[in-house]
Amino acid sequence: MDDEKRKQLRDAFGAFMTGVTVVTTFDPLDQPQGFTANSFSSVSLDPPLLLVSIDKRSANFDNFVQSSYFAINILAEQQKDVSDIFARKMSDRFSRVAWHTGTAGTPLLGGSAAWFECAMHQVVDAGDHAILIGEVKQFAANAQPGLGYYRGGYFTPYQNAESLIDAQDIVSTLIEAEGKVLVVKTQQGYRLPVRQIKKSSASECPGIIVSELTTEASPGFIYSLWQNRQHKQRHVVFLCNLPTTAALSAVQGGEWVDLQQLTGLSFADAALKPLLTRFVTEYRSGNYNLYYGDDTRGTVHPLANSVHREVV
């Protein structure tokens, strides 16, 4: 394939939105090595397998294909600088970031949205790349939204939120953990934790709600955006997560309700019941969608997908 066709193919691959990771390992001299990639994908839950690809022209190639262990660090949305550091050729990358050695003996980057320490399961030759298949030995997620990548540029969930939300919208948080959802009981019935934006920006509002509840949750994607026709008020619901290490404890001003009991509650707003019924169904399948419409009808769209392609 000539250079022009390669560029066209790369641009075509770039039409697929992905997340951004930094893949890390130690070389034979016990020096940390890493590179930026969005060629990450889950493979299997039993056994727990994932994959990432590496260019055979990479200076890191031999270190990774010959390593016994490597790690995948999924970058959080505020870690654009970390992605850039590991995407460039420089000799002192790890001196520019916070990191530590994990229990499985791999370099783990501080502040990542999630990380996976893997034993090398298989190396598969794939044209001008090799596919590293790892068996997950240790992992954790801190519930922060991941950094996105599309057509050579970064994007974040909150950037998308800012473009969708108006100053007078009502913002709610849908927080799930251990098969339970956090709700607030009022005299009119149950509701989700809620706040009107007013002077707060869209990106600040979910965080304010979470901090008032004193939980470790982090706001993620918009899960539902709908118009209350009677009150002429638009509602935005953020899907939030807790870190994998967080303990489910009492929350000031709220209570955790099991998913099996959730849809049987009496709600202050009738539109919440179909929203939470949809959430229970999607929770079981693990495939979440964005609802866009009003309190009686609308459309749903997939939130995210995965891809196998290297950033640089």
C-alpha positions in Angstrom: 0.0 0.0 0.0 1.4 3.4 -1.0 1.8 6.3 1.5 -1.4 8.1 0.3 -3.5 5.0 0.7 -2.0 4.3 4.2 -3.0 7.9 5.2 -6.5 7.5 3.8 -6.9 4.2 5.6 -5.7 5.6 8.9 -8.1 8.6 8.5 -10.9 6.1 7.9 -10.0 4.2 11.0 -10.0 7.5 12.8 -13.8 7.9 12.2 -14.3 5.3 14.9 -14.4 7.0 18.4 -12.3 5.3 21.0 -10.8 5.7 24.4 -7.1 6.3 25.1 -4.7 4.1 27.1 -1.0 4.0 28.0 0.5 0.5 27.9 3.4 -0.1 30.3 5.9 -2.7 31.3 9.5 -3.0 32.6 12.4 -3.7 30.3 15.2 -6.3 31.1 17.1 -3.5 33.0 14.0 -2.9 35.2 13.4 0.5 33.5 9.7 1.4 32.9 8.5 1.6 29.3 5.2 2.8 27.8 3.4 3.9 24.8 0.0 5.6 24.0 -2.6 3.4 22.2 -6.3 3.3 21.5 -6.1 -0.3 20.2 -7.4 -1.7 23.5 -10.3 -4.0 23.8 -11.8 -6.5 26.2 -11.7 -10.1 24.9 -13.1 -12.5 27.5 -14.5 -12.5 31.1 -13.7 -16.2 31.7 -10.8 -16.3 31.6 -10.3 -12.5 32.0 -8.5 -11.5 28.8 -7.9 -8.2 27.0 -5.8 -7.1 24.0 -3.8 -4.2 22.6 -1.7 -3.9 19.5 1.8 -2.5 19.0 3.5 -1.3 15.9 6.5 -3.5 14.9 8.4 -0.3 14.2 8.0 0.9 17.8 11.2 1.3 19.8 9.2 -0.5 22.6 8.3 -3.5 20.4 10.9 -6.1 21.7 10.4 -5.0 25.4 6.6 -5.7 25.1 6.5 -8.8 23.1 9.1 -10.4 25.3 7.7 -9.3 28.6 5.9 -11.6 31.0 3.7 -8.9 32.4 2.3 -5.6 31.1 -0.4 -3.1 32.2 -3.1 -1.2 30.5 -3.8 2.3 32.0 -7.1 3.8 30.7 -6.6 7.5 30.9 -9.1 9.8 32.6 -10.5 12.8 30.7 -8.1 15.3 32.3 -5.0 13.3 31.3 -4.5 14.6 27.8 -0.9 15.6 28.7 -0.1 12.1 29.8 -1.3 10.8 26.5 0.9 13.3 24.6 3.9 12.4 26.7 3.7 8.7 25.9 2.8 9.3 22.2 6.1 11.3 21.6 9.7 10.1 21.4 11.4 11.1 24.6 13.7 9.3 27.0 12.3 10.5 30.4 8.6 10.0 30.0 8.1 8.5 33.5 9.9 11.4 35.2 7.0 13.6 33.9 4.1 11.6 35.4 3.1 10.1 38.7 3.4 6.3 38.8 4.1 3.4 41.0 4.7 -0.4 40.7 1.6 -2.5 41.0 1.4 -5.8 43.0 1.9 -7.8 39.8 5.1 -5.8 39.1 4.0 -3.4 36.3 4.2 0.4 36.1 0.8 1.9 36.9 0.0 5.6 36.2 -1.5 7.8 38.9 -4.9 9.2 38.2 -6.0 6.7 35.5 -9.7 6.0 35.1 -8.9 2.3 35.4 -5.9 0.0 35.2 -5.3 -3.7 34.5 -2.2 -5.7 35.4 -1.8 -8.6 33.0 0.3 -11.7 32.5 1.2 -12.2 28.8 -1.3 -14.8 27.5 -0.4 -14.8 23.8 1.4 -12.7 21.2 -0.3 -12.8 17.8 1.5 -11.6 14.6 -0.8 -9.3 12.7 0.8 -7.6 9.6 2.8 -4.6 10.6 1.6 -4.9 14.2 1.6 -7.6 16.9 -1.4 -8.2 19.2 -0.7 -8.6 22.8 -3.3 -10.7 24.6 -3.1 -10.4 28.4 -4.7 -12.3 31.2 -5.9 -9.8 33.9 -4.4 -10.5 37.3 -5.2 -7.3 39.1 -7.5 -4.4 38.2 -9.2 -1.3 39.6 -11.4 1.6 38.4 -11.8 4.9 40.1 -15.1 5.7 38.3 -13.8 8.8 36.5 -14.8 9.2 32.8 -12.2 8.1 30.3 -10.4 10.3 27.7 -11.9 10.0 24.2 -10.2 10.1 20.8 -11.8 10.9 17.4 -10.2 11.8 14.1 -6.8 12.8 15.6 -8.3 14.8 18.5 -9.4 14.3 22.1 -12.9 14.6 23.5 -14.4 14.2 26.9 -17.9 13.4 28.2 -18.2 16.9 29.8 -17.3 18.6 26.5 -20.2 16.8 25.0 -22.4 17.8 28.0 -21.5 21.5 27.7 -22.7 21.5 24.1 -26.0 19.8 24.9 -27.1 21.6 28.1 -28.7 25.0 28.7 -28.3 27.2 31.7 -31.7 26.5 33.2 -31.7 22.7 32.8 -32.4 20.4 35.8 -29.5 17.9 36.3 -29.8 14.6 38.1 -27.3 11.8 38.9 -28.0 8.1 38.4 -25.5 6.4 40.7 -25.3 2.6 40.8 -23.1 0.4 42.9 -23.3 -3.3 43.8 -26.7 -3.7 42.1 -28.3 -0.8 44.0 -29.2 2.8 42.9 -29.0 5.9 45.1 -32.4 7.7 45.5 -33.7 10.5 47.6 -37.1 10.2 49.4 -39.4 13.2 49.4 -43.0 13.8 50.5 -44.1 13.6 46.8 -42.2 10.3 46.3 -38.7 9.1 45.4 -36.4 11.0 43.0 -32.8 10.9 41.9 -30.3 13.4 43.4 -31.0 16.6 41.6 -29.9 20.2 41.2 -30.8 23.1 38.8 -27.8 24.4 37.0 -28.4 28.2 37.2 -24.9 29.7 37.7 -23.1 26.4 37.7 -21.8 25.0 34.4 -22.9 21.7 33.1 -19.6 20.1 34.0 -19.6 21.4 37.5 -23.2 20.6 38.4 -23.0 16.7 38.7 -19.9 17.0 40.8 -21.7 19.4 43.1 -24.5 16.9 43.6 -22.1 14.1 44.3 -20.1 16.2 46.8 -23.3 17.2 48.6 -24.1 13.5 49.0 -20.6 12.8 50.3 -20.1 9.8 48.0 -17.0 8.7 46.0 -19.0 8.7 42.8 -17.7 10.4 39.6 -20.1 11.8 37.0 -19.8 10.1 33.6 -21.9 10.2 30.4 -25.3 11.8 29.9 -27.8 8.9 30.2 -31.0 10.8 29.5 -32.0 14.2 28.2 -35.7 14.8 28.1 -38.2 17.7 28.1 -41.0 17.9 30.6 -43.7 19.3 28.4 -46.1 20.4 31.2 -43.5 22.5 33.1 -41.4 23.4 30.0 -38.3 22.2 31.8 -35.5 20.1 30.4 -34.0 17.3 32.5 -30.5 15.9 32.1 -29.5 12.7 33.9 -25.8 11.8 34.3 -24.8 8.1 34.7 -22.3 7.9 37.6 -20.1 5.2 39.0 -18.3 4.4 42.2 -14.7 3.2 42.3 -14.3 -0.6 42.4 -12.6 -0.2 45.7 -15.4 1.9 47.3 -17.5 0.4 50.1 -21.2 0.8 49.8 -22.1 2.9 52.9 -24.8 5.1 54.2 -25.2 8.4 52.2 -26.3 11.7 53.7 -29.6 12.6 52.2 -30.1 9.4 50.2 -30.7 5.7 50.4 -29.5 2.7 48.3 -32.4 0.7 46.7 -31.9 -2.7 45.2 -32.5 -2.9 41.4 -35.2 -5.5 41.8 -37.2 -3.2 44.1 -36.4 0.1 42.2 -39.2 0.1 39.7 -41.8 -0.6 42.4 -41.2 2.7 44.2 -43.5 5.6 44.0 -41.8 8.5 42.2 -42.2 12.2 42.5 -41.9 12.5 38.7 -43.8 9.9 36.6 -41.1 10.1 33.9 -38.6 8.5 36.3 -40.2 5.1 36.3 -39.7 4.3 32.5 -36.2 5.8 32.8 -35.2 3.5 35.7 -37.0 0.5 34.1 -34.8 1.0 31.0 -31.7 1.3 33.3 -32.5 -2.0 35.0 -32.8 -3.8 31.7 -29.6 -2.2 30.3 -27.7 -3.0 33.6 -28.4 -6.7 33.0 -27.0 -6.6 29.5 -24.2 -4.1 30.2 -25.2 -2.1 27.2 -26.2 1.5 28.1 -28.0 4.0 25.8 -28.7 7.7 25.7 -32.4 8.7 25.7 -33.3 11.9 23.9 -36.9 13.1 23.8 -39.7 14.2 26.1 -41.6 12.7 29.1 -43.7 10.4 26.8 -41.6 9.5 23.7 -38.1 9.7 22.3 -35.2 7.8 20.8 -32.3 5.9 22.4 -28.7 5.8 21.0 -25.7 3.7 22.1 -23.3 5.5 24.5 -19.9 4.0 23.3 -18.1 1.4 21.3 -14.6 -0.1 21.1 -11.9 -0.3 18.4 -8.6 -1.9 17.7 -6.2 0.8 16.5 -3.0 2.5 17.7 -2.9 6.3 18.2 0.6 6.8 16.9 
